Amino acid sequence: MATMNLSAQKREDLTNTTTKSARKKGYIPGVFYYKNAPSIAITVKDTALNPFVYTSEVRIINLQIEGIDKPHNCILKDIQFDPVSDKPIHFDLLGISENEKIKVEVPFKLVGVPAGVRDGGVVQHTLHSVEVECLPAYIPSHIDVDITQLGIGDSVHISDIKIENVEILFSPEASIVAVVPPAVEKVETPAEGEVAAEGAAEPEVIAKGKKEEEEAEEKK
């Protein structure tokens, strides 16, 4: 997997006033943490963080913190968004070691057009990502799922996915994607008895109206 660079500055003042001011200037506060080491409060320009936020793929970050000589390899572990503007307001970076396995969420990517779709079937994508465990060098940016051969009623399960040096931490029986029959709209038809009743009702109304007309004529 390719590594992308990210530059950050240390945050010395952690007050809300300073944090809000930084956000207004286009800087996003975050935290870098690593196993058995103290966390480091940092801030990053929003445009620099965007490539790691607005993507469905997993990317390893080569983090360079101002004032620290040695860069750190890490991944974006968590991101928080403003509920109104939907802009990032805080992030967490997790440091990784090349000799230690890591658990990470990896997205599925559907490849191809199923044969069943040409027969009228509909693709039902139920599982969009999955947690895996592996060494950082083997972290897949995404997992391809070939759906070309799927007919109506066919599906792909976790047990069908094999990735060398990567363990998928999910139930093997879980379905990732399936091709299902098209939905058929049910049209309700009245029962025979109801049709007969409706047909019998009309003459009664006509007969009643005719009788009223005859009584009116007799009174004249």
Residue pairs with C-beta under 8 A, 6 or more apart in sequence:
1 58
1 59
1 60
1 137
1 139
1 140
1 141
2 59
2 60
3 59
3 60
3 61
3 62
3 73
4 51
4 52
4 59
4 60
4 61
4 62
5 61
5 62
5 64
6 44
6 48
6 49
6 52
6 61
6 62
6 63
6 64
7 44
7 48
7 64
7 66
8 30
8 32
8 42
8 43
8 44
8 63
8 64
8 65
8 66
9 42
9 43
9 44
9 65
9 66
10 40
10 41
10 42
10 43
10 65
10 66
10 67
11 18
11 19
11 22
11 29
11 41
11 42
11 43
14 41
19 29
22 28
22 29
22 43
23 29
23 89
26 45
26 46
26 47
27 43
27 44
27 45
27 46
28 43
28 44
28 45
28 46
28 49
28 88
28 89
28 90
28 91
29 41
29 42
29 43
29 89
29 90
30 41
30 42
30 43
30 44
30 90
30 91
30 92
30 93
31 39
31 40
31 41
31 42
31 91
31 92
31 93
32 39
32 40
32 42
32 63
32 65
32 72
32 74
32 92
32 93
32 95
33 39
33 40
33 92
33 93
33 94
33 95
34 72
34 74
34 94
34 95
35 95
35 97
35 100
37 95
40 65
42 65
42 93
44 91
46 87
46 88
49 88
49 91
51 59
52 59
52 61
52 76
53 76
53 79
53 88
53 91
56 107
56 109
56 142
57 107
57 141
57 142
58 75
58 104
58 105
58 106
58 107
58 139
58 140
58 141
58 142
59 75
59 76
59 141
60 73
60 74
60 75
60 96
60 136
60 139
61 73
61 74
61 75
61 76
61 93
62 71
62 72
62 73
63 71
63 72
63 73
63 74
63 93
64 71
65 71
65 72
72 95
73 95
73 96
73 97
73 98
73 136
74 93
74 94
74 95
74 96
75 93
75 94
75 96
75 102
75 104
75 139
76 91
76 92
76 93
77 92
77 93
77 94
78 91
78 92
79 88
79 90
79 91
79 92
80 88
80 89
80 90
80 91
81 87
81 88
81 89
82 88
82 89
94 102
96 102
96 136
97 136
98 135
98 136
98 137
99 135
100 135
100 136
101 133
101 134
101 135
102 133
102 134
102 135
102 136
102 139
103 131
103 132
103 133
103 169
104 131
104 132
104 133
104 139
105 129
105 130
105 131
105 132
106 129
106 130
106 131
106 132
106 139
106 140
106 141
106 142
106 143
107 128
107 129
107 142
107 143
108 125
108 127
108 128
108 129
108 130
108 142
108 143
108 145
108 176
108 177
109 142
109 143
109 144
109 145
110 123
110 125
110 145
110 147
110 177
111 144
111 145
111 146
111 147
111 148
112 146
112 147
112 148
113 147
113 148
114 121
114 123
114 147
114 148
114 149
114 150
114 151
114 154
114 179
115 148
115 149
115 150
115 151
116 150
116 151
116 152
116 153
116 154
116 179
117 123
117 179
119 151
119 152
120 152
120 181
120 182
121 151
121 152
121 179
121 180
121 181
121 182
122 179
122 180
122 181
122 182
122 183
123 147
123 177
123 178
123 179
124 177
124 178
124 179
124 180
125 176
125 177
126 175
126 176
126 177
126 178
127 158
127 170
127 174
127 175
127 176
127 177
130 143
130 158
130 168
130 169
130 170
131 168
131 169
131 170
132 139
132 140
132 163
132 166
132 167
132 168
132 169
133 166
133 167
133 169
134 165
134 166
134 167
135 165
138 164
138 165
138 166
139 166
140 163
140 166
143 161
143 163
145 156
145 161
145 176
145 177
147 156
147 177
147 179
150 156
150 177
150 178
150 179
151 179
152 179
152 180
152 181
153 178
153 179
153 180
153 181
154 178
154 179
155 175
155 176
155 177
155 178
155 179
156 175
156 176
156 177
156 178
157 172
157 173
157 174
157 175
157 176
158 168
158 170
158 171
158 172
158 173
158 174
158 176
159 172
159 173
160 176
161 168
161 176
190 198
